[in-house]
Amino acid sequence: MSIEFGILREGFTNTLVGESRVLLDHENEELLLELAPLFKRIELRSGENLGEYGSATFSGEALNVLMEELQGALAAENKAKPTAHAFVTELLRVAQFAKGTGQCLSYFGL
């Protein structure tokens, strides 16, 4: 399984590359398992589904919830897991960019 969070291109169904996208490919199954509890909390609080082959859109309150959960994970995390820290930090950056530009953050399970 691979997952992608990003900001959609105007009028398209695919995300912008580079600064507006975070991708975690199927080779990082260990990291996906590590992030599963965080994603579950995001699902429960936001009402968005971060399923294996699903999609979700974070805007408004759902985007705020996502950012709160990411910030909480960074504050409480074990620094012995630098890969999760890097992914969560990058995802928070993209979420903040989406909010700051008034755009939605999309999720795709691939």
Protein Blocks (a to p, Z undefined) as FASTA:
>chain_A
ZZddddddehiabdcehjloccddfklmmmmmmmmmmmmmmmmmnopacbfklccddehj
lmmmmmmmmmmmmmmmcfklmmlmmmmmmmmmmmmmmmmnopacddddZZ
